Amino acid sequence: MKRFGWLLGLKKESVDEYKRVHKAVWPGVLETIKKCNIQNYSIYCHKMPDGKHYLFAYFEYTGEDFAADMAKMAEDSETQKWWAMCKPMQQALPGPSEDGWWVTMEEVFHID
């Protein structure tokens, strides 16, 4: 199992809508996430003192081939529609990215 921490900006005018749609993620999207060996997935939102909003995602990957599973996820038509709805609300940040969008964070501490 590999843990991931990802970071992304959230446009100020989209905060309420982003939170609203994530209260009812489409069942097909959730099913695809699980089929792609992702578990214990959470997204957090935080407003910084400068007024900018950021999303932090945490998940655990239990598969053998992350790139193949992410490609499988990207091929799912319902997931594509979900991303098309959510992506305009988000703001890319500079930095290394596993998926071309979310910035991959370095894990510096963990305890079970």
C-alpha angles and dihedrals in degrees: 000000000000124000121219131198115191131183131203138163122247120209112244093231091053102051097100094043093047091052091046096053092045091058086069109029110184113264093233091055091051091048092051091050090055093044088054091059098255119139139164090033120174135167121202128192125211133179113214124213090259089063096251119131124222134191121217117195125194125186142151122233116208101175133097102237115039095181092052093047092049090050089051089051092049090053093057109106096212091049089050090055091047091051091047088056096045103037096071088058092055133078121214118229129208116260144073115324133193093194103030092253117047114063112238113233125211115242108230100171139018136165129178 
